Amino acid sequence: MKAGPAALLARIRSGRQPAPDGGFDRRLIAPMVLGSVLNPINSSMIAVALVPVGAAFGAPPAETAWLVTALYLATAVGQPVIGRLVDTHGPRPLYLAGTALVGLAGLLGALAPSLGLLIAARVLLGLGTSAAYAAMHLTRSEAERTGQSSPAGVLTVLAVANQTVAVVGPTLGGLLIGAGGWRTVFAVNVPLSLACLALGAVRLPVAARRSDRIDHPDSGDHPGRPDRLDHAGIALFAVLLLTLMLFLMRPDPARWYLPVLAVLAAVAFVVRERRARTPFIDLRALAGNRPLIATYLRQVLGYTAIYAFLYGYTQWLEEGRGLSATTAGLVLLPLSLTALTVAGATGRGPGVRGKLLVGSACQIAACAALLLVHASSPGALLIAVGALAGVSQGLIGLGTQSALYHQADPAVIASAAGLLRTFMYLGAMAASAANAAFFPHGATTGGLHHLALFMLGGAALLFLLTLPDRSLARLGRPMPPR
């Protein structure tokens, strides 16, 4: 469908040229992809830098683990906060500010004289990469402008790009450390930031603030209601995540007060959000969107097993199986290639329920297969288990992202997408806690089997949550003509 005169006029006023065929503006893809991969590449590169950083500062693993924790916590809070700001101010200013913050964090990390400042750099990275993830807003606005259905090809590009950089992150980090030491893992963010700033400044649309468009009949805004952040809600949400993560990272009966504080913060957060005029997370609207709640639950379940497999299986390959880090990375390469291949091959298909059902079934099979591996297992079995896990990773990631695109209110798509990422990080936190619980003194085969049973339970819940949900079958159908 060609863009109408009103849409073309709106693009001219915003400083953008219409796409030649009236379809999705492909000039947006490069800044969208580059901005969205900043978080996964920083999440994965740090894995190979923890040991040299600890040696440089004389810090034990319990302290260097905060380099991982700081990024997850900052992104878990930052994603929905920035998503709300994107919905209000548009993606361009937040994208440019966020990618500039990524460059600043890279410089701070490259020059940091202490572990504390290095952790601060990771917090800045989490916030900056959260701001750079504004792609869902652009995909929705382009679909509405063109009158076309879901830009499945664009969603596939984003999913594949994120999976690709997560795959190459440890390898890239190892190469950078070998070439210039662990500080290069931080310094690489400087050229990435500059590239994002250049692309964003040239290609992202200059859009008016939503507060300047409240008189538009289709804007969805509420006249007279100020656009402001719910600072109390944000603070309670941050306390909830911080106390929960502090306990999950090191569960101990002596730290009983942490889950108690988390529960109190959760109750206070719910009370606050239900009463606030402009809530940080609109729980009332969310409560009325049960399909979206189910998608968030699937995200937690799916990524708990994905992260537990990625880190737990990798650690077992090195310690339990006795492989070198390089060889273990090669054994996991089929997992990565399978995930990318499956996402690329199925991404353009409109079906969502099928992706999630097949993905969860493959996750169940991969977790069950882990119960068969042992220290003398042949290499072919180790590779096959990883490849099977890759199928589930590719399908689940793409399925939940596609489901959210259709289920979320278009007016708040960026904040909804930010919450999807937050739930992914909650899954990562649960996986980290499970790895710590089942590998207390090292990655043994017995510990791997117990971890596999834990993952198997989560994968089974994911399948049971998806199987009866017939609403998923209706997603991805063409938009009705206007």
SVG drawing of the C-alpha trace seen along z (x, -y; Angstrom):
<svg xmlns="http://www.w3.org/2000/svg" viewBox="-11 -22 59 63">
<polyline fill="none" stroke="black" stroke-width="0.4" points="0.0,0.0 1.3,-3.4 1.7,-6.1 -1.1,-8.7 -0.7,-12.4 -1.1,-13.1 1.6,-10.6 4.0,-12.1 3.3,-15.6 4.0,-14.4 7.3,-13.0 8.3,-16.2 7.5,-18.2 9.5,-15.8 12.6,-16.2 12.4,-12.7 12.1,-11.8 9.5,-9.3 10.6,-5.8 10.7,-5.3 8.1,-2.5 6.0,-3.8 7.2,-0.9 9.3,-0.7 12.0,-3.3 15.1,-1.1 17.4,-4.0 16.3,-3.5 17.5,0.1 21.2,-0.7 20.9,-3.0 18.2,-0.7 20.3,2.4 23.5,0.8 21.8,-0.8 20.0,2.4 23.2,4.6 25.1,2.4 23.6,4.1 24.1,7.8 27.7,7.2 28.6,5.6 26.8,8.3 28.7,11.1 32.2,9.5 32.6,9.1 32.5,12.8 36.1,13.2 37.3,10.1 36.3,11.0 39.5,13.0 42.0,10.4 40.1,7.6 40.2,9.4 43.9,10.0 44.5,6.4 42.7,5.1 43.3,8.0 39.6,8.6 38.0,12.0 35.2,13.3 32.5,12.2 33.6,8.6 34.1,8.8 30.7,10.4 29.3,6.9 30.6,6.0 27.8,8.3 25.3,7.4 25.6,3.7 24.8,3.9 21.8,6.1 20.4,4.0 20.9,0.8 19.2,2.2 16.4,3.8 15.5,0.4 16.6,-1.6 14.7,0.2 11.2,-0.7 12.3,-4.2 13.8,-5.0 11.0,-3.3 8.5,-5.7 10.7,-8.7 10.8,-7.5 7.0,-7.2 6.8,-10.8 9.7,-12.5 10.3,-10.3 13.3,-8.0 15.8,-10.5 16.8,-12.5 16.9,-9.5 18.9,-7.5 21.5,-10.2 21.8,-10.8 22.1,-7.1 24.7,-6.3 26.7,-9.3 26.5,-7.9 27.9,-4.6 30.9,-6.4 31.5,-8.1 31.2,-4.8 33.7,-3.3 36.2,-6.1 35.7,-5.7 36.2,-2.0 39.3,-2.3 40.9,-4.7 39.3,-3.5 42.0,-3.2 39.8,-1.1 37.2,1.6 34.6,-0.8 34.9,-3.2 34.8,-0.2 31.5,0.9 30.2,-2.7 31.2,-2.5 29.1,0.6 26.1,-1.2 26.5,-4.0 26.7,-1.3 23.4,0.2 21.6,-3.1 23.1,-4.2 22.3,-0.9 18.8,-1.1 18.3,-4.5 19.7,-3.2 17.1,-0.4 14.2,-2.5 13.7,-0.2 10.2,1.0 8.9,-2.5 10.2,-3.1 8.9,0.2 5.4,-0.5 5.4,-4.1 6.5,-2.9 3.8,-0.2 1.2,-2.8 2.5,-5.3 2.6,-2.8 -0.7,-1.0 1.1,2.3 1.1,5.2 4.0,6.2 7.4,5.5 8.4,9.1 11.6,8.7 12.7,5.8 11.9,7.7 13.9,10.6 16.9,8.4 16.8,7.0 16.5,10.5 19.3,12.0 21.6,9.0 21.1,9.3 21.7,13.0 24.8,12.6 26.6,10.1 25.7,12.1 27.4,15.1 30.5,13.2 30.8,11.2 33.0,13.6 35.2,14.3 35.5,10.6 36.3,9.9 39.0,12.5 40.6,11.1 40.5,7.6 42.1,8.7 44.8,10.5 45.5,7.5 45.4,4.7 44.4,6.0 41.1,6.0 40.6,2.3 40.0,2.6 36.7,4.4 35.5,1.0 37.3,-1.2 35.6,0.5 32.4,-1.3 33.9,-4.6 33.9,-3.9 30.6,-2.1 29.1,-5.2 30.5,-7.5 29.0,-5.3 25.6,-5.4 25.7,-9.1 26.6,-9.7 23.8,-7.4 21.3,-8.6 21.9,-12.3 21.5,-11.8 18.7,-9.1 16.4,-9.3 13.3,-11.5 12.9,-14.7 9.6,-14.3 7.6,-16.7 7.1,-16.0 3.8,-14.3 2.9,-17.1 3.0,-19.4 0.6,-17.1 -2.2,-16.6 -4.7,-18.3 -4.2,-15.7 -7.3,-13.5 -5.3,-10.3 -2.4,-11.1 -3.9,-9.1 -2.8,-11.7 -4.9,-13.1 -5.3,-16.9 -4.1,-18.7 -2.2,-15.7 1.4,-16.6 4.1,-14.2 6.2,-13.4 8.1,-10.5 6.8,-8.6 9.9,-9.0 8.4,-7.2 7.4,-4.3 10.9,-4.1 12.5,-4.2 10.4,-1.4 10.9,0.7 14.7,0.2 14.6,1.2 12.6,4.3 15.1,5.4 18.2,4.4 17.2,6.3 16.0,9.3 19.2,9.5 21.4,9.0 19.7,12.1 19.7,14.2 23.4,13.5 24.3,14.8 21.4,16.6 22.0,17.0 19.6,17.4 21.5,14.7 20.4,12.3 16.7,13.0 15.9,9.3 16.6,8.9 13.6,10.9 11.5,9.3 12.5,5.8 11.8,7.0 8.3,8.1 7.6,4.8 8.9,2.9 6.7,4.9 3.6,4.3 4.4,0.6 5.1,0.5 1.7,2.0 -0.1,-0.3 1.7,-3.3 1.3,-2.4 -2.5,-1.7 -3.0,-5.2 -0.6,-7.3 -2.1,-9.5 0.9,-8.9 2.3,-5.5 5.8,-4.3 4.3,-1.0 0.5,-1.2 -0.5,1.9 -4.2,1.2 -3.8,1.3 -1.4,4.3 -4.0,6.2 -6.5,5.7 -4.0,7.1 -3.7,10.7 -2.1,11.9 0.8,9.4 1.2,10.6 1.5,14.2 4.2,13.0 6.2,11.5 5.9,14.7 7.1,16.7 10.0,14.3 11.1,15.0 10.7,18.8 12.4,19.0 15.4,16.9 15.9,18.5 16.7,21.7 18.5,20.0 20.9,18.2 21.3,21.1 22.3,23.3 24.6,20.8 26.6,20.1 26.1,23.4 26.9,25.7 29.9,23.5 31.3,23.7 30.8,27.5 32.5,27.9 35.6,26.2 35.7,27.6 33.6,30.9 34.7,32.0 38.2,30.4 38.0,28.5 39.9,25.2 38.0,22.0 38.8,21.9 37.6,25.5 34.5,24.9 33.7,21.9 34.0,24.1 31.7,26.7 29.1,24.0 29.4,22.6 26.7,24.9 24.3,23.5 24.9,20.0 24.7,20.9 21.5,22.9 19.9,20.1 20.7,17.6 19.7,20.0 16.3,20.7 15.6,17.1 16.5,16.1 14.5,18.9 11.3,18.4 11.3,14.7 9.2,13.7 6.5,16.2 3.5,14.7 2.9,17.5 3.7,16.8 2.1,19.7 4.0,22.3 7.3,20.7 6.8,20.7 5.4,24.2 8.3,25.7 10.8,23.6 9.6,24.7 9.5,28.3 13.1,28.1 14.1,26.5 12.6,29.4 14.5,31.8 17.8,29.9 17.4,29.9 16.6,33.6 19.6,34.3 21.8,32.6 21.0,35.5 22.8,37.8 26.1,36.0 29.1,36.9 32.8,36.3 33.6,38.9 30.7,38.0 31.8,38.0 32.2,34.6 29.3,35.3 26.8,35.5 28.1,32.3 27.7,30.5 24.2,32.0 23.0,30.8 24.1,27.3 22.5,27.3 19.2,28.4 19.4,25.6 20.1,23.2 16.8,24.1 14.9,23.2 16.8,20.0 16.1,18.7 12.4,19.5 11.6,18.3 13.4,15.0 11.7,14.2 8.3,15.5 8.1,13.4 9.3,10.3 6.7,10.8 3.9,11.5 4.7,8.2 4.6,6.2 1.0,7.3 -0.2,7.3 1.1,4.0 -0.8,0.8 0.8,-1.1 0.9,-4.3 3.3,-2.8 5.1,-0.2 8.6,-1.4 7.9,-1.1 6.3,2.3 9.4,3.4 11.6,2.1 9.6,4.3 10.1,7.3 13.9,6.7 13.5,6.3 11.8,9.7 14.6,11.1 17.1,9.8 15.0,11.2 15.4,14.6 19.2,14.0 19.2,13.2 17.3,16.4 19.8,18.4 22.7,16.8 21.2,17.8 20.6,21.4 24.2,21.7 25.5,20.5 23.3,23.0 24.1,26.0 27.8,25.2 28.9,24.2 32.4,25.6 32.8,25.9 30.9,27.2 30.6,30.9 28.6,33.4 26.2,33.9 25.7,30.2 25.0,30.0 22.3,32.7 20.6,30.9 20.8,27.7 19.2,29.5 16.3,30.7 15.7,27.1 15.8,25.9 13.5,28.8 10.9,27.6 10.9,24.1 10.8,25.3 7.8,27.5 6.0,24.5 6.7,22.5 5.2,25.2 2.1,25.5 1.6,21.8 1.7,21.6 -0.3,24.8 -3.8,23.6 -3.3,20.0 -5.3,19.8 -5.0,16.1 -1.5,16.5 -2.8,18.1 -4.5,14.9 -1.3,12.8 0.5,11.8 -2.6,11.6 -2.8,8.6 -4.2,5.4 -7.7,4.8 -8.1,2.1 -8.9,-1.4"/>
</svg>
